[in-house]
Amino acid sequence: MDKKRIENAIQSLLEALGVGLKQKDIVATSKRVAQMYEEILSGQFKDPKKELEVILEQKHDEIILLKDIPLYSICEHHLLPFIGKAHVAYIPDNRITGLSKIARVVEILSRRLQVQERLTTQIADVIMEKLKPKGVMVIIEAEHLCMSMRGVKKPGTITTTSVVRGVFRVNQKTRQEALSLIYK
């Protein structure tokens, strides 16, 4: 990431908006924005697959669920945040990873210019590829500030996306069990 180019671009943007760059509170804004982008878009330089390592080879074929994983991402259409939570369930096929590893996958993939639909799919794909579970379910619920503060202006509207793979897709009872754990 070229922080100096970001600083220059932000200075140009502020000038185009008619903001005086010499104002006390604005002088360091372009530098702060460049640092912010480096932090909140840091996932584009990381491979989420490297986070998922098999730590246990054991017979466990029940649902493992992490729910309400906070996520913050930047919508690639308007460069505004979407904020929400992810629920990730999987049923291992003798391969289990650390719980924090699942949360890290969510964090890495959300720290990119993103759309919620693709983010949901990417999380499921990484888990399926690396852990080879019997199934995975990912649900994301998020508020998009591009919809809350501009355009249609409907704050509080939540967008929900889901991806189901493997046993969660083919077995209604298993899918329903996971949903009941998420939404109880």
KEDO-41345 format. One record per atom (N, C-alpha, C): residue number from 0; residue in one letter; atom name; x, y, z. Coordinates in Angstrom, 1 decimal. Example, Ala and Ser with C-alpha at 12.3 -4.5 7.8 and 13.67 -1.06 7.14 Angstrom:
! KEDO-41345
ATOM     i   aa   at       xx       yy       zz
ATOM     0    a    N     13.2     -5.7      7.8
ATOM     0    a   CA     12.3     -4.5      7.8
ATOM     0    a    C     13.2     -3.3      7.8
ATOM     1    s    N     12.8     -2.2      7.1
ATOM     1    s   CA     13.7     -1.1      7.1
ATOM     1    s    C     12.9      0.0      7.9
//
This chain:
! KEDO-41345
ATOM     i   aa   at       xx       yy       zz
ATOM     0    m    N      0.9     -1.2      0.0
ATOM     0    m   CA      0.0      0.0      0.0
ATOM     0    m    C      0.9      1.2      0.0
ATOM     1    d    N      0.6      2.2     -0.9
ATOM     1    d   CA      1.4      3.4     -1.0
ATOM     1    d    C      0.8      4.5     -0.2
ATOM     2    k    N      1.2      4.6      1.1
ATOM     2    k   CA      0.6      5.6      2.0
ATOM     2    k    C      0.8      7.0      1.5
ATOM     3    k    N      1.9      7.3      0.9
ATOM     3    k   CA      2.2      8.7      0.5
ATOM     3    k    C      1.2      9.1     -0.7
ATOM     4    r    N      1.0      8.2     -1.6
ATOM     4    r   CA      0.0      8.4     -2.6
ATOM     4    r    C     -1.4      8.6     -2.1
ATOM     5    i    N     -1.7      7.8     -1.0
ATOM     5    i   CA     -3.0      8.0     -0.4
ATOM     5    i    C     -3.1      9.4      0.3
ATOM     6    e    N     -2.1      9.8      1.0
ATOM     6    e   CA     -2.0     11.1      1.6
ATOM     6    e    C     -2.3     12.2      0.5
ATOM     7    n    N     -1.6     12.1     -0.6
ATOM     7    n   CA     -1.7     13.1     -1.7
ATOM     7    n    C     -3.1     13.1     -2.2
ATOM     8    a    N     -3.7     11.9     -2.4
ATOM     8    a   CA     -5.1     11.8     -2.9
ATOM     8    a    C     -6.1     12.4     -2.0
ATOM     9    i    N     -5.9     12.2     -0.7
ATOM     9    i   CA     -6.8     12.8      0.3
ATOM     9    i    C     -6.6     14.3      0.3
ATOM    10    q    N     -5.4     14.8      0.2
ATOM    10    q   CA     -5.3     16.3      0.1
ATOM    10    q    C     -6.0     16.8     -1.1
ATOM    11    s    N     -5.9     16.1     -2.2
ATOM    11    s   CA     -6.6     16.6     -3.4
ATOM    11    s    C     -8.1     16.5     -3.2
ATOM    12    l    N     -8.6     15.5     -2.6
ATOM    12    l   CA    -10.0     15.4     -2.3
ATOM    12    l    C    -10.5     16.5     -1.4
ATOM    13    l    N     -9.7     16.8     -0.3
ATOM    13    l   CA    -10.1     17.9      0.6
ATOM    13    l    C    -10.1     19.2     -0.1
ATOM    14    e    N     -9.1     19.4     -1.0
ATOM    14    e   CA     -9.1     20.7     -1.8
ATOM    14    e    C    -10.3     20.8     -2.7
ATOM    15    a    N    -10.7     19.6     -3.3
ATOM    15    a   CA    -11.8     19.6     -4.2
ATOM    15    a    C    -13.1     19.8     -3.5
ATOM    16    l    N    -13.1     19.5     -2.2
ATOM    16    l   CA    -14.3     19.7     -1.4
ATOM    16    l    C    -14.4     21.1     -0.8
ATOM    17    g    N    -13.3     21.9     -1.1
ATOM    17    g   CA    -13.3     23.2     -0.6
ATOM    17    g    C    -12.8     23.4      0.8
ATOM    18    v    N    -12.2     22.4      1.4
ATOM    18    v   CA    -11.7     22.4      2.7
ATOM    18    v    C    -10.3     23.0      2.8
ATOM    19    g    N    -10.1     24.0      3.7
ATOM    19    g   CA     -8.8     24.6      3.8
ATOM    19    g    C     -7.8     23.6      4.5
ATOM    20    l    N     -6.7     23.3      3.7
ATOM    20    l   CA     -5.7     22.3      4.2
ATOM    20    l    C     -4.9     22.9      5.4
ATOM    21    k    N     -5.0     24.2      5.6
ATOM    21    k   CA     -4.1     24.8      6.7
ATOM    21    k    C     -4.9     24.9      8.0
ATOM    22    q    N     -6.2     24.5      8.0
ATOM    22    q   CA     -6.9     24.5      9.2
ATOM    22    q    C     -6.3     23.6     10.2
ATOM    23    k    N     -6.3     24.1     11.5
ATOM    23    k   CA     -5.6     23.3     12.5
ATOM    23    k    C     -6.0     21.8     12.6
ATOM    24    d    N     -7.3     21.6     12.5
ATOM    24    d   CA     -7.8     20.2     12.7
ATOM    24    d    C     -7.7     19.4     11.4
ATOM    25    i    N     -7.3     20.0     10.3
ATOM    25    i   CA     -7.2     19.3      9.0
ATOM    25    i    C     -5.8     19.0      8.6
ATOM    26    v    N     -4.8     19.7      9.2
ATOM    26    v   CA     -3.4     19.6      8.7
ATOM    26    v    C     -2.9     18.2      8.7
ATOM    27    a    N     -3.3     17.3      9.6
ATOM    27    a   CA     -2.8     16.0      9.6
ATOM    27    a    C     -3.8     14.9      9.1
ATOM    28    t    N     -4.9     15.4      8.6
ATOM    28    t   CA     -6.0     14.5      8.2
ATOM    28    t    C     -5.5     13.5      7.1
ATOM    29    s    N     -4.8     14.0      6.1
ATOM    29    s   CA     -4.4     13.1      5.0
ATOM    29    s    C     -3.5     12.0      5.6
ATOM    30    k    N     -2.7     12.3      6.5
ATOM    30    k   CA     -1.8     11.3      7.1
ATOM    30    k    C     -2.6     10.3      7.9
ATOM    31    r    N     -3.5     10.8      8.7
ATOM    31    r   CA     -4.4      9.9      9.5
ATOM    31    r    C     -5.2      9.0      8.6
ATOM    32    v    N     -5.7      9.5      7.5
ATOM    32    v   CA     -6.6      8.7      6.7
ATOM    32    v    C     -5.7      7.6      6.0
ATOM    33    a    N     -4.5      7.9      5.6
ATOM    33    a   CA     -3.6      6.9      5.0
ATOM    33    a    C     -3.3      5.8      6.0
ATOM    34    q    N     -3.0      6.2      7.2
ATOM    34    q   CA     -2.8      5.2      8.3
ATOM    34    q    C     -4.0      4.3      8.5
ATOM    35    m    N     -5.2      5.0      8.5
ATOM    35    m   CA     -6.4      4.2      8.7
ATOM    35    m    C     -6.6      3.2      7.6
ATOM    36    y    N     -6.4      3.6      6.4
ATOM    36    y   CA     -6.6      2.7      5.3
ATOM    36    y    C     -5.6      1.5      5.3
ATOM    37    e    N     -4.4      1.8      5.8
ATOM    37    e   CA     -3.4      0.7      5.9
ATOM    37    e    C     -3.9     -0.3      6.9
ATOM    38    e    N     -4.6      0.1      8.0
ATOM    38    e   CA     -5.1     -0.8      9.0
ATOM    38    e    C     -6.4     -1.5      8.6
ATOM    39    i    N     -7.4     -0.7      8.1
ATOM    39    i   CA     -8.7     -1.4      7.9
ATOM    39    i    C     -8.7     -2.1      6.6
ATOM    40    l    N     -7.7     -2.0      5.7
ATOM    40    l   CA     -7.7     -2.8      4.5
ATOM    40    l    C     -6.5     -3.7      4.5
ATOM    41    s    N     -6.0     -4.0      5.6
ATOM    41    s   CA     -4.8     -4.9      5.7
ATOM    41    s    C     -5.0     -6.3      5.3
ATOM    42    g    N     -6.2     -6.7      5.2
ATOM    42    g   CA     -6.5     -8.1      4.8
ATOM    42    g    C     -6.2     -8.4      3.4
ATOM    43    q    N     -6.1     -7.4      2.5
ATOM    43    q   CA     -5.7     -7.7      1.1
ATOM    43    q    C     -4.3     -8.2      0.9
ATOM    44    f    N     -3.5     -8.1      1.9
ATOM    44    f   CA     -2.1     -8.5      1.8
ATOM    44    f    C     -1.9     -9.8      2.6
ATOM    45    k    N     -3.0    -10.4      3.1
ATOM    45    k   CA     -2.9    -11.7      3.9
ATOM    45    k    C     -3.6    -12.8      3.3
ATOM    46    d    N     -3.1    -14.0      3.4
ATOM    46    d   CA     -3.8    -15.2      2.9
ATOM    46    d    C     -4.6    -15.8      4.0
ATOM    47    p    N     -5.9    -15.8      4.0
ATOM    47    p   CA     -6.7    -16.3      5.1
ATOM    47    p    C     -6.5    -17.9      5.3
ATOM    48    k    N     -6.1    -18.5      4.2
ATOM    48    k   CA     -5.9    -20.0      4.3
ATOM    48    k    C     -4.7    -20.3      5.2
ATOM    49    k    N     -3.8    -19.4      5.4
ATOM    49    k   CA     -2.6    -19.7      6.2
ATOM    49    k    C     -3.1    -19.7      7.7
ATOM    50    e    N     -4.2    -19.0      8.0
ATOM    50    e   CA     -4.7    -19.0      9.4
ATOM    50    e    C     -5.3    -20.3      9.8
ATOM    51    l    N     -5.8    -21.1      8.9
ATOM    51    l   CA     -6.5    -22.3      9.2
ATOM    51    l    C     -5.5    -23.5      9.2
ATOM    52    e    N     -5.2    -24.0     10.3
ATOM    52    e   CA     -4.3    -25.1     10.4
ATOM    52    e    C     -5.1    -26.2     11.2
ATOM    53    v    N     -4.9    -27.4     10.8
ATOM    53    v   CA     -5.6    -28.5     11.5
ATOM    53    v    C     -4.8    -28.7     12.8
ATOM    54    i    N     -5.4    -28.5     14.0
ATOM    54    i   CA     -4.7    -28.7     15.2
ATOM    54    i    C     -5.1    -30.0     15.9
ATOM    55    l    N     -6.2    -30.6     15.5
ATOM    55    l   CA     -6.6    -31.9     16.0
ATOM    55    l    C     -7.1    -32.8     14.9
ATOM    56    e    N     -6.7    -34.0     14.9
ATOM    56    e   CA     -7.3    -35.0     14.1
ATOM    56    e    C     -8.0    -35.9     15.1
ATOM    57    q    N     -9.3    -35.7     15.1
ATOM    57    q   CA    -10.1    -36.5     16.1
ATOM    57    q    C    -11.5    -36.7     15.6
ATOM    58    k    N    -12.2    -37.7     16.1
ATOM    58    k   CA    -13.5    -38.1     15.7
ATOM    58    k    C    -14.5    -37.1     16.4
ATOM    59    h    N    -14.9    -36.1     15.7
ATOM    59    h   CA    -15.9    -35.2     16.2
ATOM    59    h    C    -16.8    -34.8     15.0
ATOM    60    d    N    -18.0    -35.2     15.0
ATOM    60    d   CA    -18.9    -34.9     13.8
ATOM    60    d    C    -20.1    -34.2     14.2
ATOM    61    e    N    -20.0    -33.3     15.1
ATOM    61    e   CA    -21.1    -32.4     15.6
ATOM    61    e    C    -20.8    -31.0     15.2
ATOM    62    i    N    -21.8    -30.1     15.3
ATOM    62    i   CA    -21.6    -28.7     14.8
ATOM    62    i    C    -20.7    -28.0     15.8
ATOM    63    i    N    -19.8    -27.3     15.2
ATOM    63    i   CA    -18.9    -26.3     15.9
ATOM    63    i    C    -19.4    -24.9     15.4
ATOM    64    l    N    -19.8    -24.1     16.3
ATOM    64    l   CA    -20.4    -22.8     15.9
ATOM    64    l    C    -19.7    -21.6     16.6
ATOM    65    l    N    -19.3    -20.7     15.8
ATOM    65    l   CA    -18.9    -19.4     16.4
ATOM    65    l    C    -19.9    -18.4     15.9
ATOM    66    k    N    -20.6    -17.7     16.8
ATOM    66    k   CA    -21.6    -16.8     16.4
ATOM    66    k    C    -21.3    -15.4     17.0
ATOM    67    d    N    -21.9    -14.4     16.3
ATOM    67    d   CA    -21.7    -13.0     16.6
ATOM    67    d    C    -20.2    -12.6     16.5
ATOM    68    i    N    -19.5    -13.0     15.5
ATOM    68    i   CA    -18.2    -12.6     15.3
ATOM    68    i    C    -18.3    -11.2     14.7
ATOM    69    p    N    -17.8    -10.1     15.4
ATOM    69    p   CA    -17.9     -8.8     14.9
ATOM    69    p    C    -17.1     -8.6     13.6
ATOM    70    l    N    -17.7     -7.9     12.7
ATOM    70    l   CA    -16.9     -7.6     11.5
ATOM    70    l    C    -17.2     -6.2     11.0
ATOM    71    y    N    -16.1     -5.6     10.4
ATOM    71    y   CA    -16.1     -4.2      9.9
ATOM    71    y    C    -15.5     -4.3      8.5
ATOM    72    s    N    -16.1     -3.9      7.5
ATOM    72    s   CA    -15.6     -3.9      6.2
ATOM    72    s    C    -15.9     -2.7      5.4
ATOM    73    i    N    -15.3     -2.5      4.3
ATOM    73    i   CA    -15.5     -1.3      3.5
ATOM    73    i    C    -16.1     -1.8      2.1
ATOM    74    c    N    -17.3     -1.2      1.9
ATOM    74    c   CA    -18.0     -1.5      0.6
ATOM    74    c    C    -17.2     -1.0     -0.5
ATOM    75    e    N    -16.9     -1.8     -1.5
ATOM    75    e   CA    -16.1     -1.3     -2.7
ATOM    75    e    C    -16.9     -0.4     -3.6
ATOM    76    h    N    -18.2     -0.3     -3.4
ATOM    76    h   CA    -19.0      0.5     -4.3
ATOM    76    h    C    -19.0      2.0     -3.9
ATOM    77    h    N    -18.9      2.3     -2.6
ATOM    77    h   CA    -19.0      3.7     -2.2
ATOM    77    h    C    -17.9      4.0     -1.2
ATOM    78    l    N    -17.0      3.1     -0.9
ATOM    78    l   CA    -15.9      3.3      0.1
ATOM    78    l    C    -16.5      3.7      1.5
ATOM    79    l    N    -17.6      3.2      1.8
ATOM    79    l   CA    -18.2      3.4      3.2
ATOM    79    l    C    -18.3      2.0      3.9
ATOM    80    p    N    -18.2      2.1      5.2
ATOM    80    p   CA    -18.2      0.8      6.0
ATOM    80    p    C    -19.6      0.1      5.9
ATOM    81    f    N    -19.4     -1.2      6.1
ATOM    81    f   CA    -20.6     -2.0      6.5
ATOM    81    f    C    -20.1     -2.8      7.8
ATOM    82    i    N    -21.0     -2.8      8.7
ATOM    82    i   CA    -20.7     -3.3     10.1
ATOM    82    i    C    -21.7     -4.3     10.5
ATOM    83    g    N    -21.2     -5.4     11.0
ATOM    83    g   CA    -22.1     -6.4     11.4
ATOM    83    g    C    -21.5     -7.6     12.2
ATOM    84    k    N    -22.1     -8.8     12.0
ATOM    84    k   CA    -21.5     -9.9     12.7
ATOM    84    k    C    -21.7    -11.1     11.7
ATOM    85    a    N    -20.8    -12.1     11.9
ATOM    85    a   CA    -20.7    -13.3     11.2
ATOM    85    a    C    -21.0    -14.5     12.1
ATOM    86    h    N    -21.7    -15.4     11.6
ATOM    86    h   CA    -21.9    -16.7     12.3
ATOM    86    h    C    -21.3    -17.8     11.4
ATOM    87    v    N    -20.5    -18.6     11.9
ATOM    87    v   CA    -19.8    -19.6     11.2
ATOM    87    v    C    -19.9    -21.0     11.9
ATOM    88    a    N    -20.5    -21.9     11.2
ATOM    88    a   CA    -20.7    -23.2     11.7
ATOM    88    a    C    -20.1    -24.2     10.7
ATOM    89    y    N    -19.4    -25.3     11.3
ATOM    89    y   CA    -18.9    -26.3     10.5
ATOM    89    y    C    -19.0    -27.6     11.2
ATOM    90    i    N    -19.1    -28.7     10.5
ATOM    90    i   CA    -19.1    -30.1     11.0
ATOM    90    i    C    -17.8    -30.7     10.5
ATOM    91    p    N    -16.9    -31.0     11.4
ATOM    91    p   CA    -15.6    -31.5     11.0
ATOM    91    p    C    -15.7    -32.9     10.5
ATOM    92    d    N    -14.7    -33.3      9.6
ATOM    92    d   CA    -14.6    -34.7      9.2
ATOM    92    d    C    -13.2    -35.1      9.7
ATOM    93    n    N    -13.0    -35.2     11.0
ATOM    93    n   CA    -11.8    -35.6     11.6
ATOM    93    n    C    -10.7    -34.5     11.6
ATOM    94    r    N    -11.0    -33.2     11.2
ATOM    94    r   CA    -10.0    -32.2     11.2
ATOM    94    r    C    -10.6    -30.9     11.8
ATOM    95    i    N    -10.0    -30.5     13.0
ATOM    95    i   CA    -10.5    -29.4     13.7
ATOM    95    i    C     -9.4    -28.3     13.8
ATOM    96    t    N     -9.8    -27.1     13.8
ATOM    96    t   CA     -8.9    -26.0     13.9
ATOM    96    t    C     -9.2    -25.2     15.2
ATOM    97    g    N     -8.3    -24.3     15.6
ATOM    97    g   CA     -8.6    -23.5     16.8
ATOM    97    g    C     -9.7    -22.5     16.5
ATOM    98    l    N    -10.5    -22.3     17.5
ATOM    98    l   CA    -11.7    -21.4     17.4
ATOM    98    l    C    -11.2    -20.0     16.9
ATOM    99    s    N    -10.1    -19.5     17.4
ATOM    99    s   CA     -9.7    -18.1     17.0
ATOM    99    s    C     -9.3    -18.1     15.6
ATOM   100    k    N     -9.0    -19.2     15.0
ATOM   100    k   CA     -8.6    -19.3     13.6
ATOM   100    k    C     -9.7    -18.9     12.7
ATOM   101    i    N    -10.9    -19.4     13.0
ATOM   101    i   CA    -12.1    -19.1     12.3
ATOM   101    i    C    -12.4    -17.6     12.3
ATOM   102    a    N    -12.3    -17.0     13.5
ATOM   102    a   CA    -12.5    -15.6     13.7
ATOM   102    a    C    -11.4    -14.8     12.9
ATOM   103    r    N    -10.2    -15.3     12.8
ATOM   103    r   CA     -9.2    -14.6     12.0
ATOM   103    r    C     -9.5    -14.6     10.5
ATOM   104    v    N    -10.0    -15.7     10.1
ATOM   104    v   CA    -10.4    -15.8      8.6
ATOM   104    v    C    -11.4    -14.7      8.3
ATOM   105    v    N    -12.4    -14.6      9.2
ATOM   105    v   CA    -13.5    -13.5      9.0
ATOM   105    v    C    -12.8    -12.2      9.0
ATOM   106    e    N    -11.9    -11.9      9.9
ATOM   106    e   CA    -11.3    -10.6     10.0
ATOM   106    e    C    -10.4    -10.3      8.8
ATOM   107    i    N     -9.6    -11.3      8.4
ATOM   107    i   CA     -8.8    -11.0      7.2
ATOM   107    i    C     -9.6    -10.7      6.0
ATOM   108    l    N    -10.6    -11.5      5.7
ATOM   108    l   CA    -11.4    -11.3      4.5
ATOM   108    l    C    -12.3    -10.1      4.6
ATOM   109    s    N    -12.7     -9.7      5.8
ATOM   109    s   CA    -13.5     -8.4      5.9
ATOM   109    s    C    -12.6     -7.2      5.8
ATOM   110    r    N    -11.3     -7.3      6.0
ATOM   110    r   CA    -10.4     -6.2      5.9
ATOM   110    r    C     -9.9     -6.0      4.5
ATOM   111    r    N    -10.8     -5.9      3.6
ATOM   111    r   CA    -10.5     -5.7      2.1
ATOM   111    r    C    -11.7     -4.8      1.6
ATOM   112    l    N    -11.4     -4.2      0.5
ATOM   112    l   CA    -12.6     -3.6     -0.2
ATOM   112    l    C    -13.5     -4.8     -0.6
ATOM   113    q    N    -14.7     -4.8     -0.3
ATOM   113    q   CA    -15.5     -6.0     -0.2
ATOM   113    q    C    -17.0     -5.7     -0.6
ATOM   114    v    N    -17.7     -6.8     -0.9
ATOM   114    v   CA    -19.1     -6.8     -0.9
ATOM   114    v    C    -19.5     -7.9      0.0
ATOM   115    q    N    -20.7     -7.8      0.7
ATOM   115    q   CA    -21.1     -8.8      1.7
ATOM   115    q    C    -21.3    -10.1      1.1
ATOM   116    e    N    -21.9    -10.2     -0.1
ATOM   116    e   CA    -22.1    -11.5     -0.7
ATOM   116    e    C    -20.9    -12.3     -1.0
ATOM   117    r    N    -19.9    -11.6     -1.5
ATOM   117    r   CA    -18.6    -12.2     -1.8
ATOM   117    r    C    -17.9    -12.6     -0.5
ATOM   118    l    N    -17.9    -11.8      0.5
ATOM   118    l   CA    -17.3    -12.0      1.8
ATOM   118    l    C    -17.9    -13.3      2.4
ATOM   119    t    N    -19.2    -13.5      2.3
ATOM   119    t   CA    -19.8    -14.7      2.9
ATOM   119    t    C    -19.3    -15.9      2.2
ATOM   120    t    N    -19.3    -15.9      0.9
ATOM   120    t   CA    -18.8    -17.0      0.0
ATOM   120    t    C    -17.3    -17.3      0.3
ATOM   121    q    N    -16.5    -16.3      0.4
ATOM   121    q   CA    -15.1    -16.5      0.6
ATOM   121    q    C    -14.8    -17.2      1.9
ATOM   122    i    N    -15.5    -16.8      3.0
ATOM   122    i   CA    -15.3    -17.4      4.3
ATOM   122    i    C    -15.6    -18.9      4.2
ATOM   123    a    N    -16.7    -19.2      3.6
ATOM   123    a   CA    -17.1    -20.6      3.4
ATOM   123    a    C    -16.1    -21.4      2.6
ATOM   124    d    N    -15.7    -20.8      1.5
ATOM   124    d   CA    -14.7    -21.5      0.6
ATOM   124    d    C    -13.4    -21.8      1.3
ATOM   125    v    N    -12.9    -20.8      2.1
ATOM   125    v   CA    -11.6    -21.1      2.8
ATOM   125    v    C    -11.7    -22.2      3.7
ATOM   126    i    N    -12.8    -22.3      4.5
ATOM   126    i   CA    -13.0    -23.3      5.5
ATOM   126    i    C    -13.2    -24.7      4.8
ATOM   127    m    N    -14.0    -24.7      3.7
ATOM   127    m   CA    -14.2    -26.0      3.0
ATOM   127    m    C    -12.8    -26.5      2.4
ATOM   128    e    N    -12.1    -25.6      1.8
ATOM   128    e   CA    -10.8    -26.0      1.2
ATOM   128    e    C     -9.8    -26.4      2.2
ATOM   129    k    N     -9.6    -25.7      3.3
ATOM   129    k   CA     -8.6    -26.0      4.2
ATOM   129    k    C     -8.9    -27.2      5.2
ATOM   130    l    N    -10.1    -27.2      5.7
ATOM   130    l   CA    -10.5    -28.2      6.7
ATOM   130    l    C    -11.2    -29.4      6.2
ATOM   131    k    N    -11.7    -29.2      4.9
ATOM   131    k   CA    -12.5    -30.3      4.3
ATOM   131    k    C    -13.5    -30.9      5.3
ATOM   132    p    N    -14.4    -30.0      5.8
ATOM   132    p   CA    -15.4    -30.5      6.7
ATOM   132    p    C    -16.6    -31.2      6.0
ATOM   133    k    N    -17.5    -31.8      6.8
ATOM   133    k   CA    -18.7    -32.4      6.2
ATOM   133    k    C    -19.6    -31.3      5.7
ATOM   134    g    N    -19.5    -30.1      6.2
ATOM   134    g   CA    -20.3    -29.0      5.8
ATOM   134    g    C    -19.9    -27.7      6.5
ATOM   135    v    N    -20.3    -26.6      5.9
ATOM   135    v   CA    -20.1    -25.3      6.5
ATOM   135    v    C    -21.3    -24.4      6.2
ATOM   136    m    N    -21.6    -23.6      7.2
ATOM   136    m   CA    -22.6    -22.6      7.0
ATOM   136    m    C    -22.1    -21.2      7.5
ATOM   137    v    N    -22.2    -20.2      6.7
ATOM   137    v   CA    -21.8    -18.9      7.0
ATOM   137    v    C    -23.0    -17.9      6.8
ATOM   138    i    N    -23.3    -17.2      7.9
ATOM   138    i   CA    -24.3    -16.1      7.8
ATOM   138    i    C    -23.7    -14.8      8.2
ATOM   139    i    N    -23.9    -13.8      7.4
ATOM   139    i   CA    -23.5    -12.5      7.8
ATOM   139    i    C    -24.7    -11.5      7.9
ATOM   140    e    N    -24.8    -10.8      8.9
ATOM   140    e   CA    -25.8     -9.7      9.1
ATOM   140    e    C    -25.1     -8.4      9.3
ATOM   141    a    N    -25.4     -7.5      8.4
ATOM   141    a   CA    -24.6     -6.2      8.5
ATOM   141    a    C    -25.5     -5.0      8.1
ATOM   142    e    N    -25.1     -3.9      8.6
ATOM   142    e   CA    -25.7     -2.6      8.2
ATOM   142    e    C    -24.7     -1.9      7.3
ATOM   143    h    N    -25.2     -1.5      6.1
ATOM   143    h   CA    -24.3     -0.8      5.2
ATOM   143    h    C    -24.6      0.7      5.3
ATOM   144    l    N    -23.5      1.4      5.6
ATOM   144    l   CA    -23.7      2.9      5.8
ATOM   144    l    C    -24.0      3.6      4.4
ATOM   145    c    N    -23.6      2.9      3.3
ATOM   145    c   CA    -24.0      3.5      2.0
ATOM   145    c    C    -25.5      3.5      1.8
ATOM   146    m    N    -26.2      2.7      2.5
ATOM   146    m   CA    -27.6      2.6      2.5
ATOM   146    m    C    -28.3      3.4      3.6
ATOM   147    s    N    -27.5      3.5      4.7
ATOM   147    s   CA    -28.1      4.2      5.9
ATOM   147    s    C    -27.9      5.7      5.8
ATOM   148    m    N    -26.8      6.2      5.3
ATOM   148    m   CA    -26.6      7.7      5.4
ATOM   148    m    C    -26.7      8.4      4.0
ATOM   149    r    N    -26.9      7.6      2.9
ATOM   149    r   CA    -27.0      8.2      1.6
ATOM   149    r    C    -28.0      7.5      0.8
ATOM   150    g    N    -28.3      7.9     -0.4
ATOM   150    g   CA    -29.2      7.1     -1.2
ATOM   150    g    C    -30.6      7.0     -0.6
ATOM   151    v    N    -31.0      5.8     -0.3
ATOM   151    v   CA    -32.3      5.5      0.2
ATOM   151    v    C    -32.5      6.0      1.7
ATOM   152    k    N    -31.4      6.1      2.4
ATOM   152    k   CA    -31.3      6.7      3.8
ATOM   152    k    C    -32.3      5.9      4.7
ATOM   153    k    N    -31.9      4.6      4.9
ATOM   153    k   CA    -32.7      3.7      5.7
ATOM   153    k    C    -31.8      3.1      6.8
ATOM   154    p    N    -31.4      4.0      7.8
ATOM   154    p   CA    -30.6      3.4      8.9
ATOM   154    p    C    -31.3      2.3      9.7
ATOM   155    g    N    -30.4      1.4     10.1
ATOM   155    g   CA    -30.9      0.2     10.9
ATOM   155    g    C    -31.3     -0.9     10.0
ATOM   156    t    N    -31.3     -0.8      8.7
ATOM   156    t   CA    -31.6     -1.9      7.8
ATOM   156    t    C    -30.5     -2.9      7.8
ATOM   157    i    N    -30.8     -4.1      8.0
ATOM   157    i   CA    -29.8     -5.2      8.1
ATOM   157    i    C    -29.9     -6.1      6.8
ATOM   158    t    N    -28.8     -6.3      6.2
ATOM   158    t   CA    -28.7     -7.2      5.1
ATOM   158    t    C    -28.1     -8.5      5.6
ATOM   159    t    N    -28.8     -9.6      5.2
ATOM   159    t   CA    -28.4    -10.9      5.7
ATOM   159    t    C    -28.0    -11.7      4.4
ATOM   160    t    N    -26.8    -12.3      4.5
ATOM   160    t   CA    -26.4    -13.2      3.4
ATOM   160    t    C    -26.0    -14.6      4.0
ATOM   161    s    N    -26.2    -15.6      3.3
ATOM   161    s   CA    -25.8    -16.9      3.8
ATOM   161    s    C    -25.2    -17.8      2.7
ATOM   162    v    N    -24.3    -18.7      3.1
ATOM   162    v   CA    -23.8    -19.7      2.2
ATOM   162    v    C    -23.8    -21.0      3.0
ATOM   163    v    N    -24.3    -22.0      2.4
ATOM   163    v   CA    -24.4    -23.4      3.0
ATOM   163    v    C    -23.7    -24.3      2.0
ATOM   164    r    N    -22.9    -25.2      2.6
ATOM   164    r   CA    -22.1    -26.2      1.8
ATOM   164    r    C    -22.2    -27.5      2.5
ATOM   165    g    N    -22.1    -28.6      1.7
ATOM   165    g   CA    -22.0    -29.9      2.2
ATOM   165    g    C    -23.3    -30.3      2.9
ATOM   166    v    N    -23.2    -30.9      4.1
ATOM   166    v   CA    -24.3    -31.5      4.8
ATOM   166    v    C    -25.3    -30.4      5.2
ATOM   167    f    N    -24.9    -29.2      5.4
ATOM   167    f   CA    -25.9    -28.1      5.7
ATOM   167    f    C    -26.8    -27.8      4.5
ATOM   168    r    N    -26.3    -28.1      3.3
ATOM   168    r   CA    -27.1    -27.8      2.1
ATOM   168    r    C    -28.1    -29.0      1.9
ATOM   169    v    N    -27.6    -30.2      2.1
ATOM   169    v   CA    -28.5    -31.4      1.7
ATOM   169    v    C    -29.3    -31.9      2.8
ATOM   170    n    N    -29.0    -31.5      4.1
ATOM   170    n   CA    -29.8    -32.1      5.2
ATOM   170    n    C    -30.5    -31.0      5.9
ATOM   171    q    N    -31.8    -30.8      5.7
ATOM   171    q   CA    -32.6    -29.8      6.3
ATOM   171    q    C    -32.6    -29.8      7.8
ATOM   172    k    N    -32.5    -31.0      8.4
ATOM   172    k   CA    -32.5    -31.1      9.9
ATOM   172    k    C    -31.2    -30.5     10.4
ATOM   173    t    N    -30.1    -30.8      9.8
ATOM   173    t   CA    -28.8    -30.3     10.2
ATOM   173    t    C    -28.8    -28.8     10.1
ATOM   174    r    N    -29.2    -28.3      8.9
ATOM   174    r   CA    -29.3    -26.8      8.7
ATOM   174    r    C    -30.1    -26.2      9.8
ATOM   175    q    N    -31.3    -26.7     10.1
ATOM   175    q   CA    -32.2    -26.2     11.1
ATOM   175    q    C    -31.6    -26.2     12.5
ATOM   176    e    N    -30.9    -27.2     12.8
ATOM   176    e   CA    -30.2    -27.3     14.1
ATOM   176    e    C    -29.2    -26.1     14.2
ATOM   177    a    N    -28.4    -25.9     13.2
ATOM   177    a   CA    -27.4    -24.8     13.2
ATOM   177    a    C    -28.2    -23.4     13.3
ATOM   178    l    N    -29.2    -23.2     12.5
ATOM   178    l   CA    -30.0    -22.0     12.6
ATOM   178    l    C    -30.6    -21.8     14.0
ATOM   179    s    N    -31.1    -22.8     14.6
ATOM   179    s   CA    -31.6    -22.7     16.0
ATOM   179    s    C    -30.6    -22.3     17.0
ATOM   180    l    N    -29.3    -22.8     16.8
ATOM   180    l   CA    -28.3    -22.4     17.7
ATOM   180    l    C    -27.9    -20.9     17.5
ATOM   181    i    N    -27.9    -20.5     16.2
ATOM   181    i   CA    -27.6    -19.1     15.9
ATOM   181    i    C    -28.6    -18.1     16.5
ATOM   182    y    N    -29.9    -18.4     16.2
ATOM   182    y   CA    -31.0    -17.5     16.5
ATOM   182    y    C    -31.8    -17.8     17.8
ATOM   183    k    N    -31.2    -18.5     18.7
ATOM   183    k   CA    -31.9    -18.7     20.0
ATOM   183    k    C    -31.8    -17.6     20.9
//
